[in-house]
Amino acid sequence: MIVTQLHSHARRICPVIATGLALIANVATGAPAQTQVAIKGLRIVAEPYNADSSMRPFNWFDGTTLVLQITHPDGGLIVFDHDASRLDRFVDDRGTDLLAKQQDPGQAFSASGFEREADISGDGTTALLELSGPSLPTDGATTIQAEGTAVFHTATSQTTFAHDGLVVRPDEEFSVGPIAFILTESGKPAWGSDPLEVTIETKQDTAPIAAVRFFNTNGDRIAASRTGTMTWGVLGKTTTQFTYSLGQEAKTLAVEIDYWTDMVKTEVPFDVSASVGF
């Protein structure tokens, strides 16, 4: 069983390119028409002095990282599909495979290959995507090359579905439009001052869900924040749980979701190379 748990979308804080370093990139791509791929960052981190973790450059793990900027002018970039994407080649111009080194288990959350999530602009036209390898370029290498296919879910049209009369109790089944859920847990949250926390679960694809809202029996919207997301897969079947903290106690809720109706997978093949110069 593979378990992935995400609680917050905290961003990394780390320098990418030192001041005065010029990044020169050549890009060849078979991406959809008008889609552009550019290199926007390069980070090379050597092993820390005397294996002292407090002496890590940029306070980051050793290895090589490129940041790709993928621009889809028509908009509609919704989410990066990590599992469908492929990084076929990540090498330097001396032939060093930057993915080949055995990774330190302590770096598990900074795994080789694509980062699990991409940063997507508010207008849905541009994404920043990191790809990393645990190895360093060979002495004398001047160019880093990467080839693969990044896959995104894209959509531009959505509709709203609603379910009224959801009884707030464990194992309560309900459907909102095409998505079937189970309310698995409810009660006072372990942290915070909100009076109610609910966890809902589905075995269907959650990528088309754009937003979730909760209302009381009077039709008033309840302030809510998503405090946890957990996804796991067994034998190719995926289950996703969402946990929400609600600002109002309720025994019965109405639930609305905004749902992308035209979502498709868009493949962005890329073949990029970058060199650095002073």
C-alpha positions in Angstrom: 0.0 0.0 0.0 1.3 3.4 -0.9 0.2 6.3 1.3 0.7 10.0 0.5 -0.4 12.6 3.1 -0.5 16.3 2.4 -1.5 18.8 5.0 -0.4 22.2 3.9 0.9 23.6 0.6 3.9 25.2 2.2 6.5 26.4 -0.3 10.2 25.7 0.0 12.4 28.7 0.8 15.7 28.2 -0.9 17.9 30.3 -3.3 17.9 29.1 -6.9 20.5 31.0 -8.8 23.3 33.2 -7.3 23.4 36.8 -8.2 25.4 37.4 -11.4 24.9 33.8 -12.7 23.5 33.9 -16.2 21.3 30.9 -17.2 21.4 30.0 -20.9 18.7 27.6 -22.0 18.0 25.8 -25.3 14.5 24.2 -25.5 13.1 21.8 -28.0 9.5 20.7 -27.3 6.7 18.7 -28.9 4.2 20.3 -26.6 0.7 21.3 -27.8 0.6 24.3 -30.1 1.5 27.5 -28.3 2.6 25.8 -25.1 6.1 27.0 -24.2 8.7 25.4 -21.9 11.6 27.4 -20.4 14.2 26.8 -17.8 13.8 29.3 -14.9 16.1 27.8 -12.2 19.2 25.6 -11.7 20.4 24.5 -8.2 23.5 22.4 -7.7 24.3 21.4 -4.1 27.4 19.5 -3.1 27.7 17.2 -0.1 27.9 19.0 3.2 31.3 19.5 4.9 32.2 16.4 7.1 28.7 15.0 6.7 27.6 17.9 9.0 23.9 18.6 8.1 24.2 22.1 9.4 26.8 22.8 6.7 24.6 22.2 3.7 24.7 24.8 0.9 21.3 26.6 0.7 20.3 24.4 3.6 19.3 21.8 1.1 20.1 18.2 0.1 23.0 17.5 -2.3 22.0 16.9 -5.9 20.9 18.8 -9.0 17.6 20.5 -9.6 16.0 22.3 -12.6 12.9 24.4 -12.6 10.8 24.4 -15.7 8.3 27.1 -16.5 5.4 25.7 -18.6 3.2 28.3 -20.2 -0.2 27.3 -21.7 -1.5 30.6 -23.1 -5.1 29.3 -23.4 -5.2 28.8 -19.7 -6.9 26.0 -17.8 -3.9 24.4 -16.1 -5.5 22.8 -13.0 -3.1 20.3 -11.5 0.1 18.5 -12.3 -0.3 14.7 -12.8 2.8 13.3 -11.2 2.0 9.7 -11.7 1.4 10.1 -15.4 4.5 12.2 -16.1 7.9 10.8 -17.1 11.4 12.0 -16.7 13.3 9.9 -19.3 16.7 11.5 -19.2 18.5 13.8 -16.8 22.2 14.0 -17.6 25.2 16.4 -18.0 27.1 16.8 -21.2 29.7 14.3 -20.0 27.1 11.6 -19.9 26.7 11.5 -16.1 23.2 10.2 -15.1 22.0 12.7 -12.5 19.3 10.2 -11.4 21.7 7.3 -10.8 23.1 7.9 -7.3 21.5 5.9 -4.5 19.5 8.4 -2.6 19.9 8.9 1.1 16.7 7.6 2.8 16.6 10.8 4.8 15.9 12.7 1.6 12.7 10.8 0.9 10.5 13.9 0.9 12.8 15.3 -1.8 12.6 12.4 -4.1 14.3 12.0 -7.5 12.4 12.9 -10.6 9.5 15.4 -10.6 8.3 17.2 -7.6 4.9 15.8 -6.6 3.2 19.2 -7.1 3.7 22.2 -9.5 3.1 25.8 -8.6 0.3 27.1 -10.9 -0.4 30.8 -11.5 -3.8 32.2 -10.5 -4.8 32.7 -14.1 -4.1 29.0 -14.9 -1.6 29.8 -17.8 1.7 29.1 -16.2 3.3 26.4 -14.0 6.6 26.1 -12.3 7.8 22.5 -12.0 10.9 21.1 -10.3 12.8 18.0 -11.4 15.7 16.7 -9.3 18.4 14.1 -9.3 20.6 13.1 -6.3 23.8 13.2 -8.4 26.1 16.1 -9.2 27.4 17.0 -12.6 30.9 15.7 -13.4 33.9 18.0 -13.1 34.2 20.0 -16.3 30.6 19.5 -17.4 29.0 22.7 -18.8 25.5 21.7 -19.7 22.5 20.0 -18.0 20.0 18.2 -20.2 16.5 16.9 -19.3 14.0 15.1 -21.5 10.5 13.8 -20.6 6.8 14.5 -20.6 5.0 16.6 -18.0 1.2 15.8 -17.8 -1.3 18.3 -16.5 -5.1 18.2 -16.0 -6.5 21.1 -18.0 -10.1 22.5 -18.0 -11.9 25.8 -18.6 -15.6 25.1 -17.9 -17.2 24.1 -14.6 -20.6 23.6 -13.1 -22.0 23.5 -9.5 -23.6 20.5 -7.8 -25.3 20.4 -4.5 -26.5 17.9 -1.9 -28.9 18.9 0.9 -29.7 17.2 4.2 -26.3 15.6 4.9 -26.6 14.2 8.5 -23.3 14.8 10.3 -22.5 11.3 11.6 -19.9 8.6 10.8 -20.5 6.3 7.8 -23.1 8.6 6.2 -23.1 8.1 2.5 -24.0 10.9 0.1 -23.4 12.1 -3.5 -22.7 15.5 -4.9 -23.3 15.5 -8.6 -21.1 12.7 -10.1 -19.0 12.2 -6.9 -20.1 9.6 -4.2 -18.7 10.3 -0.7 -18.8 8.9 2.8 -18.6 11.1 5.8 -16.2 9.0 7.8 -15.6 11.2 10.9 -17.0 14.2 12.7 -16.5 16.0 15.9 -14.5 18.7 17.7 -11.1 19.2 16.0 -8.1 18.3 18.0 -6.6 21.8 17.3 -8.1 25.2 16.9 -11.2 26.9 18.1 -13.7 25.7 15.4 -16.6 23.7 16.8 -16.7 21.1 14.1 -14.5 19.0 11.9 -15.6 16.6 9.2 -13.8 14.1 7.1 -15.3 13.0 3.8 -13.9 10.2 1.6 -14.3 9.1 -2.0 -12.9 6.4 -4.3 -13.4 8.5 -7.4 -11.1 10.9 -9.2 -11.0 14.1 -7.3 -9.0 16.2 -9.8 -12.3 17.7 -11.4 -13.3 19.1 -8.0 -12.5 22.8 -8.1 -14.0 23.8 -4.7 -16.1 22.6 -1.8 -18.5 24.7 0.3 -20.7 24.0 3.3 -24.1 25.5 4.3 -26.4 25.3 7.3 -30.1 24.4 7.2 -30.9 28.1 6.7 -28.9 28.3 3.6 -26.1 30.4 5.2 -22.6 29.5 4.1 -20.4 28.2 6.9 -16.8 29.3 7.0 -14.6 26.3 6.4 -11.0 25.5 5.7 -9.4 22.3 4.5 -7.0 21.1 7.1 -5.9 17.8 5.7 -5.8 15.6 2.6 -4.8 12.0 2.4 -4.6 9.8 -0.7 -3.7 6.1 -0.8 -3.9 3.3 -3.3 -4.3 -0.4 -3.1 -4.2 -2.7 -6.2 -4.6 0.3 -8.5 -7.7 1.7 -6.7 -7.3 5.1 -5.1 -9.1 6.5 -2.1 -9.0 10.2 -1.1 -10.0 11.8 2.2 -10.6 15.5 2.8 -10.8 17.0 6.3 -12.5 20.3 6.9 -12.7 22.5 9.9 -16.0 24.3 10.1 -16.8 27.6 11.9 -20.2 26.5 13.0 -21.7 23.5 14.8 -24.3 21.6 12.7 -26.1 18.3 12.8 -27.2 18.7 9.2 -25.3 20.3 6.3 -25.7 21.2 2.7 -22.6 20.6 0.5 -21.8 22.2 -2.8 -18.9 21.4 -5.2 -17.7 23.3 -8.2 -16.8 20.6 -10.8 -14.7 20.9 -14.0 -16.8 19.5 -16.8 -14.3 19.5 -19.6 -11.2 18.2 -17.9 -8.6 16.4 -20.0 -5.0 15.3 -19.7 -2.6 17.5 -21.6 0.9 16.1 -22.3 3.8 18.5 -22.6 6.9 16.7 -24.0 10.2 18.6 -23.4 13.8 18.2 -24.3 15.8 21.0 -22.6 19.4 21.9 -22.0 20.9 24.6 -19.8 24.4 25.9 -19.3 25.7 28.5 -16.9 28.1 31.3 -17.6 29.6 34.4 -15.8 
